[in-house]
């Protein structure tokens, strides 16, 4: 005797097979083949489900079976209410919004949706594990808590750190340290109060911590929307927008903005740094010593597109820097051609000191002109340069 489920799948198999025959006879060409194959596949799927439901008898339990009223699946309590469907809906909403706005929002939506599906499945399984609700709750805790608690703790810590960073970036440079001190004082006061009052109820402690966390997160969200303060760009030896690499010691130390980057710069290099060449300034002469060649050279050949490590040693009195010129970077912004020289340099180094210069030459020397070659120079020292050849 067929069960209700097997009857439905048997009817679906018969209808799909008949529709495949009719479609194949009445339609020709690619459309006819495609429709016929699709309907036959549907008939095979229905036939498979028909065989499964016939074999398991729709999981029906006869009333005369032992324990049918208490032990069968139909006798168990249905799964209870859950918040995970709503969270899954939030994940789908984030994916929809992120698909049209920011990829980060889409990725967060995927994570939320997957987490909701897994939690929903674990809850549904645990609530049907037995007829004892207390035992079912214990089963869920044993399965889910080893994964839930570390992830929730990490996510909460990340949210708090991000919120605090938004607050500090929103405040001015002078008010930020004071806010940091005040937050530390508040945390210290509450921690001392909780430690000195062992009889304080757990609910009070949890409530205070929850209010503090919500206040931190909400404040961070508001200040993140407001945007961070404007942080001025400072000169660096890798950014020629400030012409740091073209300044000698006299013009650098006279300006506090340019002298800031030179403060406490390293003046020594480890023996295992493995430079490809050593450039020395001695008696006003700039020379390069290449590994494997005893005599000093005035030309240096380097590979294109690779990071080149050059050791610069100052043997003359005073402070100097080594500057590498790697051509001109051409960009078009709003139909305006902007040309910017590529310069990288060391900081100012004193007598008998050394520093490593890391530079990349992105194009071959053929891309330069005769009067604008790749060079290594010392600002303020006229007539001395090392020509760089890039094959």
Secondary structure as a PSIPRED ss2 file (coil, helix, strand):
# PSIPRED VFORMAT (PSIPRED V4.0)

   1 X C   1.000  0.000  0.000
   2 X C   1.000  0.000  0.000
   3 X C   1.000  0.000  0.000
   4 X H   0.000  1.000  0.000
   5 X H   0.000  1.000  0.000
   6 X H   0.000  1.000  0.000
   7 X H   0.000  1.000  0.000
   8 X H   0.000  1.000  0.000
   9 X H   0.000  1.000  0.000
  10 X H   0.000  1.000  0.000
  11 X H   0.000  1.000  0.000
  12 X H   0.000  1.000  0.000
  13 X H   0.000  1.000  0.000
  14 X H   0.000  1.000  0.000
  15 X H   0.000  1.000  0.000
  16 X H   0.000  1.000  0.000
  17 X H   0.000  1.000  0.000
  18 X H   0.000  1.000  0.000
  19 X H   0.000  1.000  0.000
  20 X H   0.000  1.000  0.000
  21 X H   0.000  1.000  0.000
  22 X H   0.000  1.000  0.000
  23 X H   0.000  1.000  0.000
  24 X H   0.000  1.000  0.000
  25 X H   0.000  1.000  0.000
  26 X H   0.000  1.000  0.000
  27 X C   1.000  0.000  0.000
  28 X C   1.000  0.000  0.000
  29 X H   0.000  1.000  0.000
  30 X H   0.000  1.000  0.000
  31 X H   0.000  1.000  0.000
  32 X H   0.000  1.000  0.000
  33 X H   0.000  1.000  0.000
  34 X H   0.000  1.000  0.000
  35 X H   0.000  1.000  0.000
  36 X H   0.000  1.000  0.000
  37 X H   0.000  1.000  0.000
  38 X H   0.000  1.000  0.000
  39 X H   0.000  1.000  0.000
  40 X H   0.000  1.000  0.000
  41 X H   0.000  1.000  0.000
  42 X H   0.000  1.000  0.000
  43 X H   0.000  1.000  0.000
  44 X H   0.000  1.000  0.000
  45 X H   0.000  1.000  0.000
  46 X H   0.000  1.000  0.000
  47 X H   0.000  1.000  0.000
  48 X H   0.000  1.000  0.000
  49 X H   0.000  1.000  0.000
  50 X H   0.000  1.000  0.000
  51 X H   0.000  1.000  0.000
  52 X H   0.000  1.000  0.000
  53 X H   0.000  1.000  0.000
  54 X H   0.000  1.000  0.000
  55 X H   0.000  1.000  0.000
  56 X H   0.000  1.000  0.000
  57 X H   0.000  1.000  0.000
  58 X H   0.000  1.000  0.000
  59 X H   0.000  1.000  0.000
  60 X C   1.000  0.000  0.000
  61 X C   1.000  0.000  0.000
  62 X C   1.000  0.000  0.000
  63 X C   1.000  0.000  0.000
  64 X C   1.000  0.000  0.000
  65 X C   1.000  0.000  0.000
  66 X C   1.000  0.000  0.000
  67 X C   1.000  0.000  0.000
  68 X C   1.000  0.000  0.000
  69 X C   1.000  0.000  0.000
  70 X C   1.000  0.000  0.000
  71 X C   1.000  0.000  0.000
  72 X C   1.000  0.000  0.000
  73 X H   0.000  1.000  0.000
  74 X H   0.000  1.000  0.000
  75 X H   0.000  1.000  0.000
  76 X C   1.000  0.000  0.000
  77 X C   1.000  0.000  0.000
  78 X C   1.000  0.000  0.000
  79 X C   1.000  0.000  0.000
  80 X C   1.000  0.000  0.000
  81 X C   1.000  0.000  0.000
  82 X C   1.000  0.000  0.000
  83 X C   1.000  0.000  0.000
  84 X H   0.000  1.000  0.000
  85 X H   0.000  1.000  0.000
  86 X H   0.000  1.000  0.000
  87 X H   0.000  1.000  0.000
  88 X H   0.000  1.000  0.000
  89 X H   0.000  1.000  0.000
  90 X H   0.000  1.000  0.000
  91 X H   0.000  1.000  0.000
  92 X H   0.000  1.000  0.000
  93 X H   0.000  1.000  0.000
  94 X H   0.000  1.000  0.000
  95 X H   0.000  1.000  0.000
  96 X H   0.000  1.000  0.000
  97 X H   0.000  1.000  0.000
  98 X H   0.000  1.000  0.000
  99 X H   0.000  1.000  0.000
 100 X H   0.000  1.000  0.000
 101 X C   1.000  0.000  0.000
 102 X C   1.000  0.000  0.000
 103 X H   0.000  1.000  0.000
 104 X H   0.000  1.000  0.000
 105 X H   0.000  1.000  0.000
 106 X H   0.000  1.000  0.000
 107 X H   0.000  1.000  0.000
 108 X H   0.000  1.000  0.000
 109 X H   0.000  1.000  0.000
 110 X H   0.000  1.000  0.000
 111 X H   0.000  1.000  0.000
 112 X H   0.000  1.000  0.000
 113 X H   0.000  1.000  0.000
 114 X H   0.000  1.000  0.000
 115 X H   0.000  1.000  0.000
 116 X H   0.000  1.000  0.000
 117 X H   0.000  1.000  0.000
 118 X H   0.000  1.000  0.000
 119 X H   0.000  1.000  0.000
 120 X H   0.000  1.000  0.000
 121 X H   0.000  1.000  0.000
 122 X H   0.000  1.000  0.000
 123 X H   0.000  1.000  0.000
 124 X H   0.000  1.000  0.000
 125 X H   0.000  1.000  0.000
 126 X H   0.000  1.000  0.000
 127 X H   0.000  1.000  0.000
 128 X C   1.000  0.000  0.000
 129 X C   1.000  0.000  0.000
 130 X C   1.000  0.000  0.000
 131 X C   1.000  0.000  0.000
 132 X C   1.000  0.000  0.000
 133 X H   0.000  1.000  0.000
 134 X H   0.000  1.000  0.000
 135 X H   0.000  1.000  0.000
 136 X H   0.000  1.000  0.000
 137 X H   0.000  1.000  0.000
 138 X H   0.000  1.000  0.000
 139 X H   0.000  1.000  0.000
 140 X H   0.000  1.000  0.000
 141 X H   0.000  1.000  0.000
 142 X H   0.000  1.000  0.000
 143 X H   0.000  1.000  0.000
 144 X H   0.000  1.000  0.000
 145 X H   0.000  1.000  0.000
 146 X H   0.000  1.000  0.000
 147 X H   0.000  1.000  0.000
 148 X H   0.000  1.000  0.000
 149 X H   0.000  1.000  0.000
 150 X H   0.000  1.000  0.000
 151 X H   0.000  1.000  0.000
 152 X H   0.000  1.000  0.000
 153 X H   0.000  1.000  0.000
 154 X H   0.000  1.000  0.000
 155 X H   0.000  1.000  0.000
 156 X H   0.000  1.000  0.000
 157 X H   0.000  1.000  0.000
 158 X H   0.000  1.000  0.000
 159 X H   0.000  1.000  0.000
 160 X H   0.000  1.000  0.000
 161 X H   0.000  1.000  0.000
 162 X H   0.000  1.000  0.000
 163 X H   0.000  1.000  0.000
 164 X H   0.000  1.000  0.000
 165 X H   0.000  1.000  0.000
 166 X H   0.000  1.000  0.000
 167 X H   0.000  1.000  0.000
 168 X H   0.000  1.000  0.000
 169 X H   0.000  1.000  0.000
 170 X H   0.000  1.000  0.000
 171 X C   1.000  0.000  0.000
 172 X C   1.000  0.000  0.000
 173 X H   0.000  1.000  0.000
 174 X H   0.000  1.000  0.000
 175 X H   0.000  1.000  0.000
 176 X H   0.000  1.000  0.000
 177 X H   0.000  1.000  0.000
 178 X H   0.000  1.000  0.000
 179 X H   0.000  1.000  0.000
 180 X H   0.000  1.000  0.000
 181 X H   0.000  1.000  0.000
 182 X H   0.000  1.000  0.000
 183 X H   0.000  1.000  0.000
 184 X H   0.000  1.000  0.000
 185 X H   0.000  1.000  0.000
 186 X H   0.000  1.000  0.000
 187 X H   0.000  1.000  0.000
 188 X H   0.000  1.000  0.000
 189 X H   0.000  1.000  0.000
 190 X H   0.000  1.000  0.000
 191 X H   0.000  1.000  0.000
 192 X H   0.000  1.000  0.000
 193 X H   0.000  1.000  0.000
 194 X H   0.000  1.000  0.000
 195 X H   0.000  1.000  0.000
 196 X H   0.000  1.000  0.000
 197 X C   1.000  0.000  0.000
 198 X C   1.000  0.000  0.000
 199 X C   1.000  0.000  0.000
 200 X C   1.000  0.000  0.000
 201 X C   1.000  0.000  0.000
 202 X H   0.000  1.000  0.000
 203 X H   0.000  1.000  0.000
 204 X H   0.000  1.000  0.000
 205 X H   0.000  1.000  0.000
 206 X H   0.000  1.000  0.000
 207 X H   0.000  1.000  0.000
 208 X H   0.000  1.000  0.000
 209 X H   0.000  1.000  0.000
 210 X H   0.000  1.000  0.000
 211 X H   0.000  1.000  0.000
 212 X H   0.000  1.000  0.000
 213 X H   0.000  1.000  0.000
 214 X H   0.000  1.000  0.000
 215 X H   0.000  1.000  0.000
 216 X H   0.000  1.000  0.000
 217 X H   0.000  1.000  0.000
 218 X H   0.000  1.000  0.000
 219 X H   0.000  1.000  0.000
 220 X H   0.000  1.000  0.000
 221 X H   0.000  1.000  0.000
 222 X H   0.000  1.000  0.000
 223 X H   0.000  1.000  0.000
 224 X H   0.000  1.000  0.000
 225 X H   0.000  1.000  0.000
 226 X H   0.000  1.000  0.000
 227 X C   1.000  0.000  0.000
 228 X C   1.000  0.000  0.000
 229 X C   1.000  0.000  0.000
 230 X C   1.000  0.000  0.000
 231 X C   1.000  0.000  0.000
 232 X C   1.000  0.000  0.000
 233 X C   1.000  0.000  0.000
 234 X C   1.000  0.000  0.000
 235 X C   1.000  0.000  0.000
 236 X E   0.000  0.000  1.000
 237 X C   1.000  0.000  0.000
 238 X C   1.000  0.000  0.000
 239 X E   0.000  0.000  1.000
 240 X H   0.000  1.000  0.000
 241 X H   0.000  1.000  0.000
 242 X H   0.000  1.000  0.000
 243 X C   1.000  0.000  0.000
 244 X H   0.000  1.000  0.000
 245 X H   0.000  1.000  0.000
 246 X H   0.000  1.000  0.000
 247 X C   1.000  0.000  0.000
 248 X C   1.000  0.000  0.000
 249 X H   0.000  1.000  0.000
 250 X H   0.000  1.000  0.000
 251 X H   0.000  1.000  0.000
 252 X H   0.000  1.000  0.000
 253 X H   0.000  1.000  0.000
 254 X C   1.000  0.000  0.000
 255 X C   1.000  0.000  0.000
 256 X H   0.000  1.000  0.000
 257 X H   0.000  1.000  0.000
 258 X H   0.000  1.000  0.000
 259 X H   0.000  1.000  0.000
 260 X H   0.000  1.000  0.000
 261 X H   0.000  1.000  0.000
 262 X H   0.000  1.000  0.000
 263 X C   1.000  0.000  0.000
 264 X C   1.000  0.000  0.000
 265 X C   1.000  0.000  0.000
 266 X C   1.000  0.000  0.000
 267 X C   1.000  0.000  0.000
 268 X C   1.000  0.000  0.000
 269 X C   1.000  0.000  0.000
 270 X C   1.000  0.000  0.000
 271 X H   0.000  1.000  0.000
 272 X H   0.000  1.000  0.000
 273 X H   0.000  1.000  0.000
 274 X C   1.000  0.000  0.000
 275 X C   1.000  0.000  0.000
 276 X C   1.000  0.000  0.000
 277 X E   0.000  0.000  1.000
 278 X E   0.000  0.000  1.000
 279 X E   0.000  0.000  1.000
 280 X E   0.000  0.000  1.000
 281 X E   0.000  0.000  1.000
 282 X E   0.000  0.000  1.000
 283 X C   1.000  0.000  0.000
 284 X C   1.000  0.000  0.000
 285 X E   0.000  0.000  1.000
 286 X E   0.000  0.000  1.000
 287 X E   0.000  0.000  1.000
 288 X E   0.000  0.000  1.000
 289 X E   0.000  0.000  1.000
 290 X E   0.000  0.000  1.000
 291 X C   1.000  0.000  0.000
 292 X C   1.000  0.000  0.000
 293 X C   1.000  0.000  0.000
 294 X C   1.000  0.000  0.000
 295 X C   1.000  0.000  0.000
 296 X C   1.000  0.000  0.000
 297 X E   0.000  0.000  1.000
 298 X C   1.000  0.000  0.000
 299 X E   0.000  0.000  1.000
 300 X E   0.000  0.000  1.000
 301 X E   0.000  0.000  1.000
 302 X E   0.000  0.000  1.000
 303 X C   1.000  0.000  0.000
 304 X C   1.000  0.000  0.000
 305 X C   1.000  0.000  0.000
 306 X C   1.000  0.000  0.000
 307 X E   0.000  0.000  1.000
 308 X E   0.000  0.000  1.000
 309 X E   0.000  0.000  1.000
 310 X E   0.000  0.000  1.000
 311 X E   0.000  0.000  1.000
 312 X E   0.000  0.000  1.000
 313 X E   0.000  0.000  1.000
 314 X E   0.000  0.000  1.000
 315 X C   1.000  0.000  0.000
 316 X C   1.000  0.000  0.000
 317 X C   1.000  0.000  0.000
 318 X C   1.000  0.000  0.000
 319 X C   1.000  0.000  0.000
 320 X E   0.000  0.000  1.000
 321 X C   1.000  0.000  0.000
 322 X C   1.000  0.000  0.000
 323 X E   0.000  0.000  1.000
 324 X E   0.000  0.000  1.000
 325 X E   0.000  0.000  1.000
 326 X E   0.000  0.000  1.000
 327 X E   0.000  0.000  1.000
 328 X E   0.000  0.000  1.000
 329 X E   0.000  0.000  1.000
 330 X E   0.000  0.000  1.000
 331 X E   0.000  0.000  1.000
 332 X E   0.000  0.000  1.000
 333 X E   0.000  0.000  1.000
 334 X C   1.000  0.000  0.000
 335 X C   1.000  0.000  0.000
 336 X E   0.000  0.000  1.000
 337 X E   0.000  0.000  1.000
 338 X E   0.000  0.000  1.000
 339 X E   0.000  0.000  1.000
 340 X E   0.000  0.000  1.000
 341 X E   0.000  0.000  1.000
 342 X E   0.000  0.000  1.000
 343 X E   0.000  0.000  1.000
 344 X E   0.000  0.000  1.000
 345 X E   0.000  0.000  1.000
 346 X C   1.000  0.000  0.000
 347 X C   1.000  0.000  0.000
 348 X C   1.000  0.000  0.000
 349 X E   0.000  0.000  1.000
 350 X C   1.000  0.000  0.000
 351 X C   1.000  0.000  0.000
 352 X C   1.000  0.000  0.000
 353 X E   0.000  0.000  1.000
 354 X E   0.000  0.000  1.000
 355 X E   0.000  0.000  1.000
 356 X E   0.000  0.000  1.000
 357 X E   0.000  0.000  1.000
 358 X E   0.000  0.000  1.000
 359 X E   0.000  0.000  1.000
 360 X E   0.000  0.000  1.000
 361 X C   1.000  0.000  0.000
 362 X C   1.000  0.000  0.000
 363 X C   1.000  0.000  0.000
 364 X C   1.000  0.000  0.000
 365 X H   0.000  1.000  0.000
 366 X H   0.000  1.000  0.000
 367 X H   0.000  1.000  0.000
 368 X C   1.000  0.000  0.000
 369 X E   0.000  0.000  1.000
 370 X C   1.000  0.000  0.000
 371 X C   1.000  0.000  0.000
 372 X E   0.000  0.000  1.000
 373 X C   1.000  0.000  0.000
 374 X E   0.000  0.000  1.000
 375 X E   0.000  0.000  1.000
 376 X E   0.000  0.000  1.000
 377 X E   0.000  0.000  1.000
 378 X C   1.000  0.000  0.000
 379 X C   1.000  0.000  0.000
 380 X C   1.000  0.000  0.000
 381 X C   1.000  0.000  0.000
 382 X C   1.000  0.000  0.000
 383 X C   1.000  0.000  0.000
 384 X C   1.000  0.000  0.000
 385 X E   0.000  0.000  1.000
 386 X E   0.000  0.000  1.000
 387 X E   0.000  0.000  1.000
 388 X E   0.000  0.000  1.000
 389 X E   0.000  0.000  1.000
 390 X E   0.000  0.000  1.000
 391 X C   1.000  0.000  0.000
